[in-house]
Amino acid sequence: MARENQKKIKLALQGGGAHGAFTWGVLDWLLENEKLQIEAISGTSAGAMNAVVLADGLAKGGEDGAREALRNFWQSVSKASHMSPFQRSPIDVFFGNWSLDNSVPFMAWDLVSRVASPYQLNPLNYNPLRELVESQIDFERVRRCDRVEVYVAATNVRTGKIKIFTDGELTADAVLASSCLPTVYQAVEIDGEAYWDGGFMGNPPLFPLFKRSPTTDVLLIQINPVARAELPKTAQEIAERLNEITFNSTLLRELRAIEFVSRLLEQGKLDANHYTKVFMHRIEATHDLLPFGSSSKLNPQWEFIELLFEIGRNAAKKWSAENYEHLGERSTLDLEKEFS
């Protein structure tokens, strides 16, 4: 329930595998903070999972229920990974490296996935995420939830267009479609259409959050770094950087459009009755997440998940202390600087 002097926000949650535990930490802090109310969430991949788990818990037990549901979900993710062949090598464990770069099974899979598709390697289309998602999330309750609007993004394989699942469309298949990396899983079929990971066309999509409403503040929870200072030179570094650029490209285009419209509104060149002024905000921890490497996104070991969770909580607390007073007044993400 809304409390006196609460400020409403809309959230945009990026995907990023196990790094989605960073987003869990942010959400945990936001749910604990009585000064904020989450009105809507747009999510992709791990961001979509966080979004529907939050909605499920919120419908069941309010903010405390949402926090409990998120913790249970990530604990289940970690437990399910115990049987995975992708484990850190002894040398990585010794040096406290959370990536899988030196894991022989991971390296072997990485090589094989470049020459064989999931249709060849996994003809029975077994997806371990399905059992996890279906056991942890009551989608009927998610669809009934009136506390928060949820938007889940996927990419239509045949048309190349983005698909937004919401309301009655929110199912386990929709979440699995949003998380479907084409080199790992077969495309998810929904009503005769095939879908891949939503990150290709929106990581996360912002436009569903721009419906005209009193809430004009959109908070982006960003996992993937936009910029890197060092030039990638190894094959692995190049692949990682290509992945980051690909999964950030649509987000940057949307942010550029927001900056353009906002500038025209400030200059009085657009009719304010037909265009909504959006205030953009961002929580990220690039400095903390960069050292982990992209392969650590496949490492849901509980100690690592807990570390990411704490990084997320600390980032949310820091952001709130610096920016809460500006909500409803102005953007705290300098969009013009983002593109200079």
LINRA-V61391 format. One record per pair of residues at least 24 apart in sequence whose C-alpha atoms are under 7 Angstrom apart, sorted by sequence separation. I is the first residue (numbers start at 0). GAP is how many residues later the second one is. D is the distance in whole Angstrom. If there is no record, write none. Layout:
# LINRA-V61391
I:GAP:D  I:GAP:D
This chain:
# LINRA-V61391
142:24:6  153:24:4  142:25:6  152:25:6  19:26:5  23:26:7  151:26:7  19:27:6  142:27:6  6:28:6  7:28:6  8:28:6  9:28:6  5:29:5  6:29:5  7:29:5  8:29:5  9:29:5  10:29:6  11:29:6  12:29:6  13:29:6  14:29:5  16:29:6  4:30:7  5:30:5  6:30:6  7:30:6  8:30:6  9:30:5  10:30:5  11:30:5  12:30:5  13:30:6  14:30:5  15:30:6  284:30:7  5:31:6  7:31:6  9:31:6  10:31:6  11:31:6  12:31:7  14:31:5  138:31:7  283:31:7  14:32:5  30:32:6  138:32:6  282:32:7  13:33:5  282:33:6  12:34:5  1:35:7  30:36:7  282:36:6  156:37:6  133:38:6  155:38:6  156:38:5  27:39:6  132:39:6  155:39:5  156:39:6  161:39:6  154:40:5  155:40:7  160:40:7  153:41:6  154:41:5  153:42:6  154:42:6  153:43:5  154:43:5  153:44:3  202:44:6  152:45:5  154:45:7  202:45:6  23:46:7  154:46:6  199:46:7  204:46:7  199:47:6  202:47:7  203:47:7  198:48:5  201:48:5  202:48:6  205:48:7  152:49:7  200:49:6  201:49:6  280:50:6  278:51:6  279:51:5  280:51:5  281:51:6  152:52:7  278:52:4  279:52:6  280:52:5  279:53:6  239:54:6  221:60:7  124:61:6  215:61:7  216:61:6  217:61:6  218:61:6  219:61:6  220:61:6  221:61:6  222:61:6  224:61:6  215:62:5  216:62:5  217:62:5  218:62:5  219:62:5  220:62:5  221:62:5  72:63:6  215:63:6  216:63:6  217:63:6  218:63:5  219:63:6  220:63:6  211:64:6  117:65:6  116:66:6  117:66:6  117:67:5  118:67:6  117:68:6  112:70:6  258:76:6  258:77:7  254:80:7  55:81:7  55:82:6  58:82:7  52:84:6  55:85:6  55:86:5  58:86:5  54:87:6  58:88:7  51:90:7  54:90:7  54:93:7  50:99:7  47:104:6  39:108:5  40:108:6  41:108:6  42:108:6  43:108:6  38:109:5  39:109:4  40:109:5  41:109:5  42:109:5  43:109:5  37:110:7  38:110:7  39:110:6  40:110:6  41:110:6  42:110:6  216:110:7  216:111:6  215:112:7  48:126:6  47:127:6  44:133:5  45:133:7  43:134:6  44:134:4  44:152:7  44:153:7  43:154:6  43:155:6  43:159:6  43:160:5  42:161:5  41:162:7  41:163:7  41:164:7  14:188:7  13:189:5  13:190:5  12:191:6  11:192:6  98:193:6  11:194:7  97:194:6  98:194:6  100:194:6  99:195:5  98:196:5  99:196:6  98:197:4  22:198:7  97:198:6  9:199:7  8:206:6  97:206:7  7:207:6  9:207:6  10:207:6  11:207:6  12:207:6  13:207:6  15:207:7  8:208:5  9:208:5  10:208:5  11:208:5  12:208:5  13:208:6  8:209:6  9:209:6  10:209:6  11:209:6  12:209:7  13:209:6  8:210:7  80:219:7  77:222:5  76:223:7  77:223:6  77:224:6  18:278:6  17:279:5  16:280:5  17:280:6  15:281:6  16:281:6  17:281:6  17:282:5  20:284:6  24:284:4  28:284:5  23:285:6  24:285:6  27:285:7  21:286:5  25:286:5  20:287:6  21:287:5  24:287:4  25:287:5  28:287:7  20:288:5  23:288:7  24:288:5  18:289:7  21:289:6  22:289:6  21:290:4  25:290:5
